Amino acid sequence: MREDIERLLDRGEHIKLAVAGDVSIHGQFEQNWLIATDRRLLRLACNGDGEPDIVEIPLSEATAIEKRGTAHSGVVEVRTDNGTVPLFRCTGATSREIDSALPELQKLIENNGATELRLRRPRRARREARCEKCGQPIPYWSGVCLRCVDKRRLTLRMLARVKPYWAWAALSFALMLGITLADLAPPYLTKILIDRVIPQFDVRLLAIIVGAIFAVSTVSALIGVVRGCLVAWLGQKIIYDLRKDLYGHLQELSVSFYDVKQTGWIMDRVTRDTGNLERFLAEGLQEALRDGLTLLLIGVILFFMNWRLALLTLLPTPILAVLTMWFIEKMHVVFHRAWRKRSRLTSLLADVIPGVRVVRSFAQERQEIRRFDERSREFMEANVRAGMMAAKFFPSVGLLTMVGYLIIWGYGGYQAMHPHSAVTVGTLVAFIEYLWMFYHPLQNLSRMSHRLQHAVTSAQRVFEVLDMVPEVVNRPGARPLPNIKGRVEFRNVTFSYEPGRPVLKNVSFVAEPGEMIGLVGPSGAGKSTTINLLCRFYDVDEGQILIDGVDIRDIELESYRSQLGVVLQEPFLFSGTVAENIAYGNPDASIYDIIRAAKAANAHQFIMTLPDAYDTMVGERGLRLSGGERQRISIARAILKDPRILILDEATSSVDTETERDIREAMERLIANRTTFAIAHRLSTLKNASRLIVLDNGEMVEEGTHEELLEKGGLFKKLVDMQSELAKIVAVGG
Amino acid sequence: MSERDSAEQVRILPPDKLCFSRDSFGKVHLRIAPDEEHREVRFVRLLPLSEPRRYIMVLSGADNEVGIIDDLDALPPEARDIVEQELEVAYFTPRITRIVRADSKSGVVCFEVETDRGPAKIFVRDRNDIRFYPNGRVVILDINGVHYEIPNLAKLDRKSQLRFEEQT
């Protein structure tokens, strides 16, 4: 295909963009390409072996390029002086790719081919997750392409985690070999006991053998204890290291990572997947080796004792192995189904219980009970099926193993009745005992491929996180900026979370040290994004943010953020005492610093009325504080941090007037002498701001003081009028 | 702005200049040398759990803040005795000397203990209400809001320790 395309190009013509499509302009499935070069726009369709079907429009003729349709599918049309030409049809993911490329293509047309396209790969919708390598869809629960997982490489990487403890691992393995060997001895000793000692009344040998069996069992048990302790410690230590690395890395990853991944996903990585690895590394691997070895050794001993009997006895084992594997495959399916049903049930609970107020207020209790009942029944039925499956399997395996014993007793017993036969009663007993020891590892090994699959998947998921590179990092040469004065400048800042949909467009403004800037605009205007960029949760796409004249990206992240304070609308308190929460970000602060900050934030008074004063537990499971109280604690936190640049996000809403006065007073103390950016829901609260910046749809539309903007009668005036209208309605209605 | 300055003020009381006296009604008065007087003072711990012997705020009247005693042990013995007596009333904290029995039923932990104030039965609804501090100090907040203290877990007898650990 690539050659086909290149053959079509003129000398010196460069491909700027190529998008693969799957639908013809008439809506039939076909393979085709949309290609943009520095000279023309092309559509190329392959119809079997014949020459490709080509539509082309020189860039010089095109005036505009547009897409008609929805986010899911549409048609790309090129406008020329002679009319509009439908060029390319796109569906699904291709459609999104086009959406993000279209503005760039427009530029290409305007500049007649003389632009470099800046394309960003569109973020794929979750249900479209596909493997980067093989293009196979990736199962939702895995997040990893199961086909492309390189098992050997991953197993090696897992083993690398054991490396610091290799001596202990080797010791544990050696001990296990010891146990295995020791366990193999007693049946053989029994054989000697029955065949020689008892018929010959050899009391001395009897004592020796009984003593030997006792000694071997004791040693085996002792080694077992030592090894058990060792494995418990080793496995946990390895995983402890891994968890530590993982969490350390998670804290380094940028905020954008947390936008994409849900909390549950991340928690699974840290707890469940590492647990899977632990089981495999500490137990699974060594057990597999031991089981293999046991099988081999028992086989050798059996054949050594009596090869004919051995051959016959082991006859049913392949069937048993195959049956077990088949069954495990089946079990896997049913049990997975049961797990899925359970998680459906729990997710329903997790969903509905926090929303219980909504349920009550809409009188949906019956409906919810019915929904729960439905899922609960599904779960029950899945469990019943799994249970029945297990009920069928174990007896049939029992029966099949019985066949082995029957052969020993039947054939072996018949042989043993003949005098001078090679099969003695002792051999029979030994055979029976060895067969017992044979089946267990056999079943374990049949399960092995699944265990390996689990471990490898978990390993891949853990390493996936570990391999992720934070997006916002210290640039090479970034330096600390210890004493920020607080001059903030946005210079032609453009930013988008998703390509093709800029949230801020060419925004420029300056905040002098100590100024308070209010950010105003309808929702979706870009206020929060401005603040996200100021916090450097993301980096700008174009333009610069300058702090005291230094590009924000040239300042060390930690140094910058340590001088930044944020008070959010919904202040987040960690589980901990009031004192700890105020000192968050300043763990070395003395109790006096904390009290000073609390007093400045008008929080000291109410803190002293809490049951344990500054030792009172708040947060998730602690004492419930009111919105205004949480607000003031977070203000105290910001005051204690003494930031140079301060960000207030809708800081006073949903509190009563009394508290609001307290909070506003606290705010004034906080704001003094700091460069402050504030988003306020109620526009009247921004009266004190030095200047207001009005954003609309990502663009800065107005700038000025409260009065100036009111006089100007633009968007700000409109917003203020709307709000006072609304207030009247509320006042009348409420 | 002067109001603001006073609001942020924290006064640490000089331990050697404090003179507490108790009148015949049991009320405590404070004189700070050379000539500052406060009638009917009260004591409030800022960190009642983590630092019970430090950071004690002295209040007079309804809510007038006199200042903070940084460290109880830095006070002269007579002053310390009076403050300790007052705190003892305001913060009843029995010390656990032995744990006789410990079990938990549906999440509620119950300790039967012997304390320096006699035997007691403690119910704890949430294991977060058992707080651990440096040097083996443990504070248990029971369901009624009473604080029980184990001054040093390691110094309890072996069986008490085991019973305690099983529940935490």
Interface residues (C-beta under 8 A of the other chain):
Chain A: S575 T577 A579 I591 Y592 I595 R596 K599 A600 N602 Q605 M608 P611 D612 A613 Y614 D615 M617 R621 G622 R669
Chain B: R4 A7 E8 Q9 V10 I12 V44 R45 L46 L47 P48 L49 S50 E51 R54 Y55 M57 D63 I68 D126 N128 G145
